[in-house]
Amino acid sequence: MKKRFEAKKICKKLLFFAILAYIAYIFIGQQKTLNSYKTAQNYYSEQLNKQLAYQETLETTKANINSKKYIEEIAREKLDMYLPNERVYIDKGN
C-alpha cells in the first residue's frame, strides 16, 4: 500500500514538472515571436518616418513649383541653361 502511495506521489511530481516545462517552452516561444514582431515594428516605423519626410519635401516642391526661383534652379541644374550675359565657371580640378 505504501509503495502504491509513493508511486502516485512520484507520478504527480513528474506530471507537475512536465507541465511546468511545457509552460516554460511555450513562454520562450512566445517571447521569440514578440521580439520578432517588435523588430518588424521598429523597421516599419522607421520606413514610415522616411516616407513622411519625403512626402514633406514633395509638398514643399509642389508649393514652389511655379515660383521663378524654382524654375531658374531647375533650368540651371538639370537643363544646363543660364541667364544671358551670365558667366559660368567650371572647376576641372581633381
Secondary structure, 3 states (H helix, E strand, C coil): CHHHHHHHHHHHHHHHHHHHHHHHHHHHHHHHHHHHHHHHHHHHHHHHHHHHHHHHHHHHHHHHCCCHHHHHHHHHHHHCCCCCCCCCCCCCCC
